[in-house]
Amino acid sequence: MYHWNKYKGLLLLTLMIFMFFILSGMALAAEEEAEKSYGFLSLLPPLVAIVLCFLTKQVLASLFIGIWVGATILTGWNPIGGVTKTLGYIVENAADSWNATILLFDFVIGGLIGLIYLSGGAQAFVKSITDKVKSARGGQFTAWLFGLIIFFDDYANTAIVGNAFMPVTDKLGISREKFSYIVDSTAAPVASLALISTWVGYEVGLIGDAIEGTSVSLTPYTIFLQSIPYRFYSIFAIILVLAIALSQRDYGPMLKAEHRVRTTGKVFADGATPLSGGSKLKVLENVPQKTVNMVVPLIVLVVVSIFGMWWTGGGTSAESFTAAISDADAMTALLWGAAFAVIVAILMYKAQGIGTLADMMDAFIDGAKMMVLANLILISAWSIGSVCDGIGTAPYVVNAAKGVISPVLLPMIMFIICNIISFSTGTSWGTMAIAMPIAVPLALALGVPLPLGISAVLTGSVMGDHCSPLSDTTIMSSMFSGSDHMDHVKTQIPYALTAAGVAALGYILAGTGMSVGLVLPLGLILVVILLYLFSSISAKSAGISFPLPELKVKKAEEV
């Protein structure tokens, strides 16, 4: 349980400051209500939630308070009305068909994990991997590589890689913070770059809507393809993970987390609350442990999910397989994959005589229970996103930046604006939808190459969403990696900011007309230099020396 006394003073002070802002804004409430513009107050809901998350580490309570602040403003500063409107937002988002599918998918995946553990398949998979990969470096690199292989959807990526490699990374002495960072940084950044993914159709559709009625002769998909080399943040974030894995160097809070697990065997920090924790999964004794009992259900999950994406995207009537994947109902397909994986797992285990049907149902329920906290946080994150839509958070940020844009700085400014919006609202797709109609006309008017301007919106939206505590993808990375959510966020942010800083510099250089063929290698070199510089400074400050010791297998098995 978290130490409330430690944060009591800061919490009270923070709440007093926010209440001051709220009370001071009441005098302007009538005028702002008439104009349907809340100005600076539109930033309060996400700011309250984010600040309280960091101060208290109570994510669920912080999100609820943030929703309530926004709902109170929207109901004319009526705190009681704010409570009822908050509950309305929560019900609305829980009942949304897309959101409900995600929640059900999470529960089914949790149940699948419980079944796999029951069969001994997870333990066998760990042994098969660690027989070949015997070091933290090898474990991190392998997890990164699988993150690239599962490229077709970010949710599928986090679920599959997280479930498969969590016990492996535990045994190899890799902190849950580091593992969740690897999973998160090879999910949305990879899916947003892939030529065939659930992101492609949405991104191409936004580009098509934005260029409609203009003089642009290129097709939306061609512009999408041309924008890929300019997706500096996504590219640098993926390469930074690889550099960290191979060099075994870390900095900031992540260095302390890695040093902790290497010296004490603790994959969690003291007081941590893993999102997928809370119940101990059952393992049957005297059952032959076979890797196939884990691998086959996961293969079924992948194959059925891909088929489901093709089918829901049009199937045989689609123009191509790529077009079908782009138009897919990704979450429905993933739910199909998870359900069929559970069915296949039960039939496999029953045929092998692994436990009774009652044992399997108990294991499924125990696994589903692990997802309760994470799903409550997801509903709250979606609800605060709805509040931000209603109060106009994103348009306020965009409008505040107008008037300070030049052709050279446009890509960098759009990138940073999208960072802020997606971090504050927790949605990359929502940010793209808001910023794309603004970025395209600005790029055309100022003579900025369209692929460059569009890339700043697409990858900038990924950056903020990638490290926001309000983001569903960040929450799901914590969930499937078994990490404390705020520990994941705090350790990941320095790395995200490093990649974002280099990306911002890359956009300035590209804005001056420098070839992307020069910007990319220069950026990649700078990423590696900064890794060694920051890790050396952090290690010296913390009194830690590189290389970190490898965790002994005996300790890892005790974790």
C-alpha positions as CSV (number, residue, x, y, z in Angstrom):
1,M,0.0,0.0,0.0
2,Y,1.3,3.5,-0.8
3,H,2.6,5.8,1.8
4,W,-0.1,8.5,1.9
5,N,1.6,10.5,4.7
6,K,4.6,11.1,2.5
7,Y,2.5,12.8,-0.1
8,K,-0.2,14.4,2.2
9,G,1.3,17.9,2.2
10,L,2.0,18.0,-1.5
11,L,-1.5,16.6,-2.3
12,L,-3.3,19.1,-0.2
13,L,-1.2,22.0,-1.6
14,T,-1.9,20.8,-5.2
15,L,-5.6,20.5,-4.5
16,M,-5.7,24.0,-3.0
17,I,-4.0,25.4,-6.1
18,F,-6.4,23.7,-8.4
19,M,-9.4,24.8,-6.4
20,F,-8.0,28.3,-6.5
21,F,-8.0,28.1,-10.3
22,I,-11.5,26.7,-10.3
23,L,-12.9,29.4,-8.0
24,S,-11.1,32.2,-9.8
25,G,-12.7,31.0,-13.0
26,M,-16.2,31.0,-11.7
27,A,-16.4,34.8,-12.2
28,L,-15.9,34.2,-16.0
29,A,-18.1,31.1,-16.2
30,A,-21.1,32.8,-17.7
31,E,-19.1,34.5,-20.4
32,E,-17.1,31.4,-21.3
33,E,-20.2,29.3,-21.3
34,A,-21.8,31.6,-23.8
35,E,-18.8,31.4,-26.1
36,K,-18.3,27.6,-25.5
37,S,-14.7,28.2,-24.9
38,Y,-13.0,27.5,-21.5
39,G,-9.5,28.8,-22.4
40,F,-6.8,27.8,-19.9
41,L,-9.4,26.0,-17.8
42,S,-9.7,23.4,-20.6
43,L,-6.2,22.2,-19.4
44,L,-7.3,21.5,-15.8
45,P,-8.8,18.0,-16.1
46,P,-5.8,16.4,-17.7
47,L,-3.4,18.5,-15.6
48,V,-5.1,17.5,-12.3
49,A,-5.1,13.8,-13.3
50,I,-1.5,13.7,-14.4
51,V,-0.1,15.7,-11.5
52,L,-2.0,13.6,-8.9
53,C,-0.9,10.4,-10.7
54,F,2.7,11.4,-10.1
55,L,2.2,12.7,-6.6
56,T,0.1,9.9,-5.2
57,K,0.7,6.9,-7.5
58,Q,-3.1,6.3,-7.1
59,V,-4.0,6.2,-10.8
60,L,-7.6,5.3,-10.5
61,A,-8.4,8.0,-7.9
62,S,-6.4,10.6,-9.8
63,L,-8.3,9.9,-13.0
64,F,-11.6,10.1,-11.2
65,I,-10.7,13.5,-9.7
66,G,-9.6,14.8,-13.1
67,I,-12.9,13.7,-14.7
68,W,-14.8,15.3,-11.9
69,V,-13.0,18.6,-12.3
70,G,-13.8,18.8,-16.0
71,A,-17.4,17.6,-15.4
72,T,-17.9,20.3,-12.7
73,I,-16.7,23.0,-15.1
74,L,-19.0,21.7,-17.8
75,T,-22.0,21.7,-15.5
76,G,-21.6,25.4,-14.6
77,W,-19.4,24.8,-11.6
78,N,-21.9,22.6,-9.8
79,P,-19.8,20.0,-7.9
80,I,-22.9,17.7,-7.3
81,G,-23.7,17.9,-11.0
82,G,-20.1,17.2,-11.7
83,V,-20.4,13.9,-9.8
84,T,-23.4,12.8,-11.8
85,K,-21.9,13.9,-15.1
86,T,-18.7,12.0,-14.2
87,L,-20.7,8.8,-13.6
88,G,-22.4,9.5,-16.9
89,Y,-19.1,9.7,-18.7
90,I,-17.9,6.4,-17.1
91,V,-21.1,4.6,-18.1
92,E,-21.0,6.0,-21.6
93,N,-17.5,4.8,-22.2
94,A,-18.0,1.4,-20.6
95,A,-21.0,0.9,-22.9
96,D,-19.3,2.0,-26.1
97,S,-19.0,-1.1,-28.3
98,W,-15.3,-0.6,-29.2
99,N,-14.4,0.0,-25.6
100,A,-16.5,-2.9,-24.4
101,T,-14.7,-5.2,-26.9
102,I,-11.3,-4.1,-25.5
103,L,-12.4,-4.8,-21.9
104,L,-13.7,-8.2,-22.8
105,F,-10.5,-8.9,-24.8
106,D,-8.5,-8.1,-21.7
107,F,-10.5,-10.4,-19.5
108,V,-10.3,-13.3,-22.1
109,I,-6.5,-12.7,-22.5
110,G,-6.2,-12.8,-18.7
111,G,-8.1,-16.1,-18.6
112,L,-5.8,-17.5,-21.3
113,I,-2.8,-16.6,-19.2
114,G,-4.3,-18.4,-16.3
115,L,-4.8,-21.5,-18.5
116,I,-1.3,-21.4,-19.9
117,Y,0.2,-21.2,-16.4
118,L,-2.0,-24.1,-15.2
119,S,-0.7,-26.3,-18.0
120,G,3.0,-25.5,-17.3
121,G,3.4,-24.1,-20.8
122,A,4.7,-20.8,-19.5
123,Q,7.3,-22.5,-17.4
124,A,8.4,-24.7,-20.3
125,F,8.6,-21.7,-22.6
126,V,10.8,-19.8,-20.1
127,K,13.2,-22.8,-19.9
128,S,13.4,-23.2,-23.7
129,I,14.2,-19.5,-24.1
130,T,16.7,-19.2,-21.2
131,D,18.5,-22.3,-22.4
132,K,19.5,-20.3,-25.4
133,V,19.3,-16.7,-24.0
134,K,21.3,-16.6,-20.8
135,S,21.8,-12.9,-20.2
136,A,19.8,-9.8,-19.7
137,R,21.2,-8.4,-22.9
138,G,19.9,-11.4,-24.9
139,G,16.5,-11.2,-23.2
140,Q,16.0,-7.6,-23.9
141,F,17.1,-8.0,-27.5
142,T,14.8,-10.9,-28.0
143,A,11.8,-9.1,-26.6
144,W,12.6,-6.1,-28.8
145,L,12.9,-8.4,-31.9
146,F,9.5,-10.0,-31.1
147,G,8.1,-6.5,-30.8
148,L,9.1,-5.9,-34.4
149,I,7.7,-9.2,-35.6
150,I,4.2,-8.5,-34.1
151,F,3.8,-5.4,-36.2
152,F,0.2,-5.5,-37.4
153,D,-1.5,-4.1,-34.2
154,D,-0.2,-2.3,-31.1
155,Y,-2.7,-4.0,-28.8
156,A,-1.9,-7.4,-30.1
157,N,1.8,-6.6,-29.8
158,T,1.5,-5.8,-26.1
159,A,-0.7,-8.8,-25.3
160,I,1.4,-11.4,-27.1
161,V,4.9,-10.1,-26.3
162,G,4.0,-9.2,-22.7
163,N,2.4,-12.6,-22.0
164,A,5.2,-14.6,-23.6
165,F,8.2,-12.8,-22.2
166,M,7.3,-11.7,-18.7
167,P,8.4,-14.9,-17.0
168,V,11.5,-14.9,-19.2
169,T,12.6,-11.4,-18.3
170,D,11.9,-12.2,-14.6
171,K,14.3,-15.1,-14.7
172,L,17.0,-13.2,-16.6
173,G,17.0,-10.4,-14.1
174,I,15.2,-7.7,-16.1
175,S,13.0,-5.3,-14.2
176,R,9.3,-5.1,-14.9
177,E,9.9,-1.4,-15.6
178,K,12.4,-2.2,-18.3
179,F,10.2,-4.9,-19.8
180,S,7.2,-2.7,-20.0
181,Y,9.3,0.0,-21.6
182,I,10.4,-2.5,-24.3
183,V,6.9,-3.7,-24.9
184,D,5.5,-0.1,-25.1
185,S,8.2,1.2,-27.3
186,T,7.8,-1.6,-29.9
187,A,4.0,-1.4,-30.0
188,A,2.5,1.9,-31.3
189,P,5.8,3.1,-32.8
190,V,6.1,-0.1,-34.8
191,A,2.4,-0.4,-35.8
192,S,2.3,3.2,-36.9
193,L,5.2,2.6,-39.3
194,A,4.1,-0.8,-40.7
195,L,2.9,-1.0,-44.3
196,I,0.2,-3.5,-43.2
197,S,-1.4,-2.7,-39.8
198,T,-4.6,-1.6,-38.2
199,W,-3.2,2.0,-38.1
200,V,-2.7,2.3,-41.9
201,G,-6.4,2.7,-42.9
202,Y,-7.0,5.3,-40.2
203,E,-3.9,7.4,-41.1
204,V,-4.5,7.2,-44.8
205,G,-8.2,8.1,-44.3
206,L,-7.2,11.3,-42.3
207,I,-4.7,12.3,-45.0
208,G,-7.4,11.8,-47.7
209,D,-9.9,13.9,-45.9
210,A,-7.3,16.7,-45.3
211,I,-6.2,16.9,-49.0
212,E,-9.7,16.7,-50.4
213,G,-10.4,19.8,-52.5
214,T,-6.8,20.9,-52.6
215,S,-4.4,20.9,-55.6
216,V,-2.6,17.8,-54.3
217,S,-2.4,15.1,-57.1
218,L,-0.7,12.3,-55.0
219,T,-2.9,9.6,-53.6
220,P,-3.3,9.5,-49.8
221,Y,-1.5,6.2,-49.6
222,T,1.4,7.5,-51.6
223,I,1.7,10.5,-49.2
224,F,1.5,8.0,-46.3
225,L,4.4,6.0,-47.7
226,Q,6.5,9.1,-48.4
227,S,6.0,10.2,-44.8
228,I,7.5,7.1,-43.2
229,P,11.2,8.2,-43.5
230,Y,10.2,11.4,-41.7
231,R,8.6,9.7,-38.7
232,F,11.6,10.6,-36.6
233,Y,10.2,9.9,-33.2
234,S,8.9,6.4,-33.9
235,I,12.2,5.5,-35.6
236,F,14.4,7.0,-32.9
237,A,12.3,5.4,-30.1
238,I,12.6,1.9,-31.7
239,I,16.4,2.3,-32.2
240,L,16.9,3.7,-28.7
241,V,15.4,0.4,-27.3
242,L,17.9,-1.6,-29.4
243,A,20.8,0.6,-28.3
244,I,19.9,0.2,-24.6
245,A,19.4,-3.6,-24.9
246,L,22.8,-4.1,-26.6
247,S,24.8,-1.6,-24.5
248,Q,23.1,-2.5,-21.3
249,R,23.2,1.1,-20.2
250,D,20.4,3.0,-18.6
251,Y,19.7,6.4,-17.1
252,G,17.3,8.1,-14.8
253,P,14.8,6.0,-12.8
254,M,15.3,3.1,-15.1
255,L,19.0,2.7,-14.0
256,K,17.9,2.4,-10.4
257,A,15.3,-0.1,-11.3
258,E,17.7,-2.3,-13.3
259,H,20.3,-2.0,-10.5
260,R,17.7,-3.1,-8.0
261,V,16.8,-6.3,-9.8
262,R,20.4,-7.1,-10.6
263,T,21.5,-6.8,-6.9
264,T,18.4,-7.9,-5.0
265,G,16.4,-10.0,-7.4
266,K,13.4,-7.8,-7.0
267,V,11.6,-7.3,-10.3
268,F,9.3,-4.8,-8.7
269,A,10.0,-1.7,-6.5
270,D,8.9,-2.0,-2.9
271,G,5.3,-1.0,-2.6
272,A,4.6,-1.5,-6.3
273,T,1.2,-2.7,-7.5
274,P,1.4,-4.5,-10.8
275,L,-1.7,-4.0,-13.0
276,S,-1.8,-7.7,-13.8
277,G,-1.1,-8.7,-10.2
278,G,-3.5,-9.3,-7.3
279,S,-4.0,-13.1,-7.6
280,K,-1.6,-16.0,-7.6
281,L,-2.1,-18.2,-10.7
282,K,-2.5,-21.9,-10.1
283,V,0.1,-24.4,-11.4
284,L,-0.7,-28.1,-11.5
285,E,2.0,-30.3,-10.0
286,N,3.3,-33.5,-11.6
287,V,2.3,-32.4,-15.1
288,P,4.8,-32.6,-17.9
289,Q,5.7,-29.0,-18.8
290,K,5.6,-28.6,-22.6
291,T,6.4,-25.4,-24.6
292,V,3.7,-26.4,-27.1
293,N,1.1,-25.7,-24.5
294,M,2.0,-22.0,-24.6
295,V,3.1,-21.7,-28.2
296,V,0.0,-23.2,-29.9
297,P,-2.6,-21.0,-28.2
298,L,-0.5,-17.9,-29.0
299,I,-0.2,-19.0,-32.6
300,V,-3.9,-19.5,-32.7
301,L,-4.3,-16.0,-31.3
302,V,-2.1,-14.5,-34.0
303,V,-3.5,-16.5,-36.9
304,V,-7.2,-16.0,-36.0
305,S,-6.6,-12.3,-35.3
306,I,-5.0,-11.7,-38.7
307,F,-7.8,-13.7,-40.4
308,G,-10.4,-11.7,-38.4
309,M,-8.8,-8.4,-39.5
310,W,-8.9,-9.5,-43.1
311,W,-12.5,-10.7,-42.8
312,T,-13.8,-7.6,-41.0
313,G,-11.9,-5.4,-43.4
314,G,-13.8,-6.8,-46.4
315,G,-12.3,-10.2,-47.0
316,T,-12.6,-11.4,-50.6
317,S,-14.4,-8.2,-51.5
318,A,-11.5,-5.9,-50.5
319,E,-9.2,-4.5,-53.1
320,S,-6.2,-6.3,-51.5
321,F,-5.0,-7.9,-48.3
322,T,-3.3,-4.6,-47.3
323,A,-6.6,-2.7,-47.9
324,A,-8.5,-5.3,-45.8
325,I,-6.1,-5.0,-42.9
326,S,-6.3,-1.2,-43.1
327,D,-10.1,-1.2,-42.9
328,A,-10.3,-4.0,-40.2
329,D,-12.3,-3.9,-37.0
330,A,-9.1,-4.7,-35.1
331,M,-10.5,-5.2,-31.6
332,T,-13.3,-7.6,-32.8
333,A,-10.6,-9.6,-34.6
334,L,-8.4,-9.7,-31.6
335,L,-11.3,-10.8,-29.4
336,W,-12.0,-13.6,-31.9
337,G,-8.4,-14.6,-31.7
338,A,-8.3,-14.6,-27.9
339,A,-11.6,-16.7,-27.7
340,F,-10.4,-19.3,-30.1
341,A,-7.0,-19.5,-28.3
342,V,-8.9,-20.2,-25.1
343,I,-11.0,-22.9,-26.7
344,V,-7.9,-24.6,-28.3
345,A,-6.0,-24.4,-25.0
346,I,-8.8,-26.1,-23.1
347,L,-9.2,-28.9,-25.8
348,M,-5.4,-29.4,-25.8
349,Y,-5.1,-29.6,-22.1
350,K,-8.1,-31.9,-21.8
351,A,-6.7,-34.2,-24.4
352,Q,-3.4,-34.4,-22.4
353,G,-5.3,-35.0,-19.1
354,I,-4.1,-31.8,-17.6
355,G,-6.5,-31.1,-14.8
356,T,-10.3,-31.2,-14.8
357,L,-12.7,-28.8,-16.5
358,A,-13.3,-27.3,-13.1
359,D,-9.5,-26.7,-12.7
360,M,-9.5,-24.9,-16.1
361,M,-12.4,-22.7,-15.3
362,D,-10.9,-21.7,-12.0
363,A,-7.6,-20.9,-13.8
364,F,-9.4,-18.9,-16.4
365,I,-11.3,-16.9,-13.7
366,D,-8.1,-16.3,-11.7
367,G,-6.4,-15.0,-14.8
368,A,-9.4,-12.7,-15.7
369,K,-9.3,-11.3,-12.2
370,M,-5.8,-9.9,-12.8
371,M,-7.3,-7.5,-15.3
372,V,-9.9,-5.9,-13.1
373,L,-7.8,-2.9,-11.9
374,A,-6.3,-2.3,-15.4
375,N,-9.8,-2.3,-17.0
376,L,-11.1,0.1,-14.4
377,I,-8.2,2.4,-15.2
378,L,-8.9,2.1,-18.9
379,I,-12.5,3.1,-18.5
380,S,-11.4,6.1,-16.4
381,A,-8.8,7.1,-19.1
382,W,-11.4,7.0,-21.8
383,S,-13.7,9.0,-19.7
384,I,-11.2,11.8,-19.1
385,G,-10.7,11.8,-22.9
386,S,-14.4,12.4,-23.3
387,V,-14.1,15.3,-20.8
388,C,-11.2,16.8,-22.7
389,D,-13.3,16.6,-25.9
390,G,-16.2,18.3,-24.2
391,I,-14.1,21.1,-22.7
392,G,-12.0,21.7,-25.8
393,T,-8.5,20.9,-24.5
394,A,-7.0,20.0,-27.8
395,P,-8.4,23.0,-29.8
396,Y,-7.1,25.3,-27.1
397,V,-3.6,24.0,-27.4
398,V,-3.7,24.2,-31.2
399,N,-5.1,27.8,-31.3
400,A,-2.5,28.9,-28.7
401,A,0.3,28.0,-31.1
402,K,-1.1,29.9,-34.1
403,G,0.7,33.0,-35.1
404,V,4.2,31.7,-34.1
405,I,4.7,29.4,-37.1
406,S,7.2,29.8,-39.9
407,P,7.9,27.4,-42.8
408,V,11.2,26.2,-41.2
409,L,9.6,25.7,-37.8
410,L,6.2,24.3,-38.8
411,P,7.2,20.6,-38.7
412,M,8.8,20.9,-35.3
413,I,6.0,23.0,-33.9
414,M,3.3,20.6,-35.1
415,F,5.3,17.8,-33.7
416,I,5.5,19.4,-30.2
417,I,1.8,20.5,-30.3
418,C,0.8,16.9,-31.0
419,N,3.1,15.7,-28.2
420,I,1.2,18.0,-25.8
421,I,-2.3,17.1,-27.0
422,S,-1.7,13.4,-27.0
423,F,0.0,13.4,-23.6
424,S,-2.8,15.5,-22.1
425,T,-5.6,13.5,-23.6
426,G,-4.1,10.1,-23.8
427,T,-5.1,9.4,-27.4
428,S,-2.9,9.3,-30.5
429,W,-5.7,8.8,-33.0
430,G,-7.8,11.6,-31.5
431,T,-4.8,13.9,-31.8
432,M,-4.3,13.0,-35.4
433,A,-7.9,13.7,-36.2
434,I,-7.7,17.2,-34.5
435,A,-4.3,18.2,-35.9
436,M,-4.3,16.8,-39.5
437,P,-6.9,19.2,-40.9
438,I,-4.8,22.1,-39.6
439,A,-1.4,20.8,-40.5
440,V,-2.2,20.1,-44.2
441,P,-3.4,23.5,-45.1
442,L,-0.6,25.1,-43.2
443,A,2.0,23.0,-45.0
444,L,0.5,23.8,-48.4
445,A,0.3,27.5,-47.6
446,L,3.8,27.8,-46.3
447,G,5.5,25.6,-48.9
448,V,6.4,22.7,-46.5
449,P,6.6,19.3,-48.2
450,L,3.4,17.5,-47.4
451,P,5.0,14.2,-46.3
452,L,7.2,16.1,-43.8
453,G,4.3,18.1,-42.3
454,I,2.0,15.1,-42.1
455,S,4.7,12.9,-40.5
456,A,5.1,15.5,-37.7
457,V,1.4,15.0,-36.8
458,L,1.4,11.2,-37.1
459,T,4.6,10.5,-35.1
460,G,4.0,13.5,-32.7
461,S,0.7,11.9,-31.8
462,V,2.4,8.6,-31.1
463,M,5.0,10.3,-28.8
464,G,2.5,11.9,-26.3
465,D,0.3,8.8,-26.3
466,H,3.3,6.6,-25.9
467,C,4.3,8.0,-22.4
468,S,1.0,9.5,-21.1
469,P,-0.3,7.8,-17.9
470,L,-3.8,8.4,-19.4
471,S,-3.2,6.5,-22.6
472,D,-4.8,3.1,-23.1
473,T,-1.7,1.7,-24.9
474,T,0.5,2.8,-21.9
475,I,-2.0,1.2,-19.5
476,M,-2.1,-2.0,-21.5
477,S,1.7,-2.2,-21.7
478,S,1.8,-2.0,-17.9
479,M,-1.0,-4.6,-17.7
480,F,0.5,-7.2,-20.0
481,S,4.0,-6.6,-18.7
482,G,2.9,-7.0,-15.1
483,S,4.3,-3.6,-14.2
484,D,3.2,-0.9,-11.7
485,H,1.6,1.6,-14.0
486,M,3.2,4.8,-12.6
487,D,6.6,3.1,-12.3
488,H,6.4,2.3,-16.0
489,V,5.5,5.8,-16.9
490,K,8.2,7.4,-14.7
491,T,10.9,5.2,-16.0
492,Q,9.9,5.5,-19.6
493,I,9.4,9.3,-19.9
494,P,13.2,10.1,-19.9
495,Y,13.7,7.8,-22.8
496,A,10.6,9.1,-24.7
497,L,11.9,12.7,-24.1
498,T,15.3,11.7,-25.5
499,A,13.9,10.3,-28.7
500,A,11.5,13.3,-28.9
501,G,14.3,15.8,-28.4
502,V,16.3,14.3,-31.2
503,A,13.1,14.1,-33.4
504,A,12.4,17.8,-32.8
505,L,16.0,18.6,-33.9
506,G,15.4,16.4,-36.9
507,Y,12.3,18.4,-37.9
508,I,14.2,21.6,-37.7
509,L,16.9,20.3,-40.0
510,A,14.4,18.8,-42.4
511,G,12.5,22.1,-42.3
512,T,15.6,23.9,-43.6
513,G,15.6,21.6,-46.5
514,M,18.2,19.0,-45.4
515,S,17.7,15.6,-47.0
516,V,16.1,13.0,-44.9
517,G,18.9,10.7,-46.0
518,L,21.2,12.9,-43.8
519,V,18.8,13.7,-41.0
520,L,18.1,10.1,-40.2
521,P,21.7,8.9,-39.7
522,L,22.6,12.1,-37.8
523,G,19.7,11.5,-35.5
524,L,20.5,7.9,-35.0
525,I,24.1,8.8,-34.1
526,L,22.9,11.5,-31.7
527,V,20.5,9.0,-30.0
528,V,23.4,6.7,-29.2
529,I,25.7,9.5,-28.0
530,L,23.0,10.8,-25.7
531,L,22.4,7.3,-24.3
532,Y,26.1,7.0,-23.3
533,L,26.2,10.6,-22.0
534,F,23.1,10.4,-19.9
535,S,23.9,6.9,-18.6
536,S,27.4,8.0,-17.6
537,I,26.0,11.0,-15.7
538,S,23.2,9.0,-14.0
539,A,25.6,6.2,-13.0
540,K,28.1,8.7,-11.5
541,S,25.3,10.4,-9.6
542,A,23.9,7.2,-8.2
543,G,27.3,5.6,-7.5
544,I,26.6,2.8,-9.9
545,S,29.2,1.4,-12.4
546,F,28.7,-0.3,-15.7
547,P,28.3,-3.1,-16.7
548,L,25.6,-4.0,-14.2
549,P,26.0,-7.5,-12.7
550,E,24.1,-10.3,-14.2
551,L,21.4,-11.8,-11.8
552,K,22.2,-15.3,-10.7
553,V,19.7,-17.8,-11.9
554,K,19.0,-19.0,-8.3
555,K,17.8,-15.6,-7.3
556,A,15.8,-15.1,-10.4
557,E,13.9,-18.4,-9.7
558,E,13.1,-17.1,-6.3
559,V,11.5,-13.9,-7.6
